[in-house]
């Protein structure tokens, strides 16, 4: 069974990247970092591809609230998370990499059925 931390990491990544792209659109020196991540686990996953899709609910001046869905290959909802992210000034080393992170993030989950 996929560990819950895998889901939380996928959510944190998807929401933070989306929020950072939104923040940098307002100010190129800004990125977003996670403050809170609440993930409700709905269905166990043992193998296959998981897809995380995140969308903003609010995009304020300093904080943003994002919700996401994690679905398996059959399209079944396996987790329903929300994340709060905060805008902050980016480290100079990060700035060139953020635009290249746009798009959907997918990662295979490997395991065996028991």
RODREN-405187 format. One record per residue: residue in three letters; y, z, x of N, C-alpha, C in turn. Coordinates in steps of 0.1 Angstrom, whole numbers, plus 5000, padded with zeros to 4 digits. Example, Ala and Ser with C-alpha at 12.3 -4.5 7.8 and 13.67 -1.06 7.14 Angstrom:
! RODREN-405187
ALA; 4943; 5078; 5132; 4955; 5078; 5123; 4967; 5078; 5132
SER; 4978; 5071; 5128; 4989; 5071; 5137; 5000; 5079; 5129
This chain:
! RODREN-405187
UNK; 4988; 5000; 5009; 5000; 5000; 5000; 5012; 5000; 5009
UNK; 5022; 4992; 5005; 5034; 4991; 5013; 5042; 5004; 5012
UNK; 5046; 5009; 5024; 5053; 5022; 5024; 5067; 5020; 5018
UNK; 5072; 5030; 5011; 5085; 5030; 5004; 5097; 5027; 5013
UNK; 5095; 5031; 5026; 5106; 5029; 5035; 5108; 5014; 5038
UNK; 5098; 5006; 5036; 5099; 4991; 5038; 5109; 4986; 5027
UNK; 5106; 4990; 5014; 5115; 4986; 5003; 5129; 4991; 5006
UNK; 5131; 5003; 5010; 5145; 5008; 5013; 5152; 5001; 5024
UNK; 5144; 4997; 5034; 5150; 4989; 5045; 5155; 4976; 5040
UNK; 5146; 4969; 5032; 5150; 4956; 5027; 5162; 4957; 5018
UNK; 5163; 4967; 5010; 5175; 4969; 5001; 5187; 4972; 5010
UNK; 5186; 4981; 5019; 5198; 4984; 5028; 5203; 4971; 5035
UNK; 5193; 4963; 5040; 5197; 4951; 5047; 5204; 4941; 5037
UNK; 5198; 4938; 5026; 5203; 4928; 5017; 5217; 4933; 5011
UNK; 5218; 4945; 5008; 5231; 4950; 5002; 5242; 4951; 5013
UNK; 5238; 4956; 5025; 5248; 4957; 5035; 5253; 4943; 5040
UNK; 5244; 4934; 5041; 5248; 4920; 5045; 5257; 4914; 5035
UNK; 5253; 4915; 5022; 5261; 4910; 5011; 5275; 4916; 5011
UNK; 5275; 4929; 5012; 5288; 4937; 5012; 5296; 4933; 5024
UNK; 5290; 4932; 5036; 5298; 4928; 5048; 5304; 4914; 5047
UNK; 5296; 4905; 5041; 5302; 4891; 5039; 5314; 4892; 5029
UNK; 5313; 4900; 5019; 5324; 4902; 5009; 5336; 4909; 5016
UNK; 5333; 4919; 5024; 5344; 4926; 5031; 5351; 4917; 5041
UNK; 5343; 4909; 5048; 5349; 4901; 5059; 5357; 4889; 5052
UNK; 5354; 4886; 5040; 5361; 4875; 5033; 5376; 4880; 5031
UNK; 5377; 4893; 5028; 5390; 4899; 5027; 5398; 4902; 5040
UNK; 5390; 4906; 5050; 5395; 4909; 5063; 5384; 4906; 5073
UNK; 5386; 4897; 5082; 5375; 4893; 5091; 5371; 4904; 5101
UNK; 5378; 4915; 5102; 5375; 4926; 5111; 5366; 4937; 5104
UNK; 5363; 4934; 5091; 5356; 4945; 5083; 5341; 4941; 5081
UNK; 5333; 4951; 5081; 5319; 4950; 5077; 5316; 4962; 5067
UNK; 5304; 4962; 5062; 5300; 4973; 5053; 5288; 4980; 5059
UNK; 5287; 4993; 5057; 5276; 5001; 5061; 5271; 5010; 5049
UNK; 5258; 5012; 5049; 5252; 5020; 5038; 5256; 5034; 5037
UNK; 5259; 5039; 5025; 5262; 5054; 5023; 5251; 5060; 5015
UNK; 5245; 5053; 5005; 5235; 5058; 4997; 5226; 5047; 4992
UNK; 5213; 5051; 4991; 5203; 5041; 4987; 5193; 5048; 4978
UNK; 5193; 5044; 4965; 5183; 5050; 4955; 5174; 5039; 4951
UNK; 5161; 5041; 4954; 5152; 5030; 4950; 5141; 5036; 4941
UNK; 5139; 5030; 4929; 5129; 5034; 4920; 5117; 5025; 4923
UNK; 5105; 5031; 4925; 5093; 5023; 4928; 5085; 5021; 4915
UNK; 5082; 5009; 4912; 5077; 5005; 4899; 5062; 5001; 4900
UNK; 5059; 4994; 4910; 5045; 4988; 4912; 5041; 4988; 4926
UNK; 5029; 4992; 4929; 5024; 4991; 4943; 5021; 4977; 4948
UNK; 5024; 4974; 4960; 5021; 4961; 4966; 5012; 4963; 4978
UNK; 5002; 4955; 4979; 4993; 4956; 4991; 4993; 4944; 5000
UNK; 4998; 4933; 4996; 4999; 4921; 5004; 5008; 4911; 4998
UNK; 5011; 4901; 5006; 5019; 4890; 5000; 5034; 4890; 5004
UNK; 5042; 4882; 4998; 5056; 4881; 5002; 5064; 4889; 4991
UNK; 5073; 4896; 4996; 5083; 4903; 4988; 5096; 4897; 4989
UNK; 5104; 4896; 4978; 5117; 4890; 4978; 5127; 4900; 4973
UNK; 5137; 4902; 4981; 5148; 4911; 4977; 5160; 4903; 4974
UNK; 5166; 4905; 4962; 5178; 4898; 4958; 5188; 4909; 4954
UNK; 5200; 4909; 4960; 5210; 4919; 4958; 5223; 4913; 4952
UNK; 5229; 4920; 4943; 5242; 4915; 4937; 5252; 4927; 4935
UNK; 5264; 4924; 4937; 5274; 4935; 4936; 5277; 4939; 4921
UNK; 5278; 4952; 4919; 5283; 4956; 4906; 5298; 4959; 4906
UNK; 5302; 4965; 4917; 5317; 4967; 4920; 5319; 4964; 4935
UNK; 5331; 4958; 4937; 5335; 4956; 4951; 5349; 4961; 4953
UNK; 5350; 4974; 4955; 5363; 4980; 4956; 5369; 4979; 4970
UNK; 5381; 4985; 4972; 5388; 4984; 4985; 5380; 4991; 4996
UNK; 5374; 5002; 4993; 5367; 5010; 5004; 5352; 5011; 5002
UNK; 5348; 5011; 4989; 5333; 5012; 4987; 5329; 5001; 4977
UNK; 5316; 4998; 4978; 5310; 4988; 4969; 5297; 4993; 4964
UNK; 5294; 4990; 4951; 5281; 4994; 4945; 5273; 4981; 4943
UNK; 5260; 4981; 4948; 5252; 4969; 4947; 5239; 4973; 4941
UNK; 5233; 4964; 4933; 5220; 4966; 4927; 5211; 4955; 4933
UNK; 5198; 4958; 4933; 5189; 4948; 4938; 5176; 4948; 4930
UNK; 5168; 4937; 4932; 5155; 4937; 4927; 5145; 4933; 4938
UNK; 5134; 4939; 4939; 5124; 4935; 4948; 5112; 4930; 4940
UNK; 5108; 4918; 4942; 5097; 4912; 4934; 5086; 4907; 4943
UNK; 5074; 4907; 4938; 5063; 4901; 4945; 5062; 4886; 4943
UNK; 5051; 4880; 4949; 5049; 4866; 4948; 5048; 4861; 4934
UNK; 5042; 4869; 4925; 5040; 4866; 4911; 5053; 4868; 4903
UNK; 5063; 4873; 4909; 5076; 4875; 4902; 5077; 4888; 4895
UNK; 5067; 4897; 4897; 5067; 4910; 4891; 5076; 4919; 4898
UNK; 5084; 4927; 4891; 5093; 4937; 4897; 5085; 4948; 4903
UNK; 5087; 4951; 4916; 5080; 4961; 4923; 5089; 4973; 4926
UNK; 5102; 4971; 4927; 5112; 4982; 4929; 5125; 4978; 4924
UNK; 5133; 4988; 4919; 5146; 4986; 4914; 5156; 4995; 4921
UNK; 5163; 4990; 4931; 5172; 4999; 4938; 5187; 4997; 4935
UNK; 5195; 5007; 4939; 5210; 5006; 4940; 5214; 5011; 4953
UNK; 5225; 5006; 4958; 5230; 5011; 4971; 5245; 5011; 4970
UNK; 5251; 5021; 4977; 5265; 5023; 4978; 5268; 5020; 4993
UNK; 5278; 5011; 4995; 5282; 5008; 5009; 5297; 5010; 5011
UNK; 5301; 5012; 5023; 5315; 5015; 5026; 5320; 5004; 5036
UNK; 5332; 5000; 5033; 5338; 4990; 5043; 5343; 4998; 5055
UNK; 5342; 4992; 5067; 5347; 4998; 5079; 5350; 4987; 5089
UNK; 5358; 4990; 5099; 5361; 4981; 5109; 5349; 4978; 5118
UNK; 5346; 4965; 5120; 5334; 4961; 5127; 5336; 4963; 5142
UNK; 5325; 4966; 5149; 5324; 4966; 5163; 5326; 4952; 5168
UNK; 5333; 4950; 5179; 5336; 4936; 5183; 5323; 4928; 5186
UNK; 5312; 4935; 5190; 5300; 4928; 5193; 5293; 4923; 5180
UNK; 5296; 4928; 5169; 5289; 4924; 5156; 5296; 4912; 5150
UNK; 5309; 4911; 5152; 5317; 4901; 5144; 5311; 4887; 5145
UNK; 5307; 4881; 5156; 5302; 4867; 5156; 5289; 4866; 5148
UNK; 5281; 4876; 5146; 5268; 4875; 5140; 5268; 4875; 5125
UNK; 5277; 4881; 5118; 5277; 4883; 5104; 5276; 4870; 5096
UNK; 5284; 4860; 5099; 5283; 4848; 5090; 5269; 4841; 5091
UNK; 5262; 4843; 5102; 5249; 4837; 5103; 5238; 4844; 5095
UNK; 5242; 4855; 5089; 5232; 4863; 5081; 5232; 4860; 5066
UNK; 5240; 4850; 5062; 5241; 4847; 5048; 5228; 4841; 5043
UNK; 5225; 4842; 5030; 5213; 4836; 5024; 5203; 4847; 5020
UNK; 5192; 4842; 5014; 5182; 4852; 5009; 5173; 4856; 5021
UNK; 5170; 4869; 5021; 5161; 4874; 5031; 5147; 4876; 5025
UNK; 5137; 4871; 5031; 5123; 4873; 5027; 5115; 4877; 5039
UNK; 5105; 4885; 5037; 5096; 4889; 5048; 5082; 4891; 5042
UNK; 5072; 4886; 5049; 5058; 4887; 5045; 5054; 4902; 5046
UNK; 5045; 4906; 5037; 5039; 4919; 5038; 5024; 4917; 5041
UNK; 5019; 4922; 5052; 5006; 4919; 5055; 4997; 4932; 5053
UNK; 4986; 4930; 5048; 4977; 4942; 5045; 4964; 4937; 5039
UNK; 4956; 4946; 5036; 4943; 4942; 5029; 4941; 4950; 5017
UNK; 4934; 4945; 5007; 4931; 4952; 4995; 4920; 4962; 4997
UNK; 4922; 4974; 4992; 4911; 4984; 4993; 4905; 4987; 4979
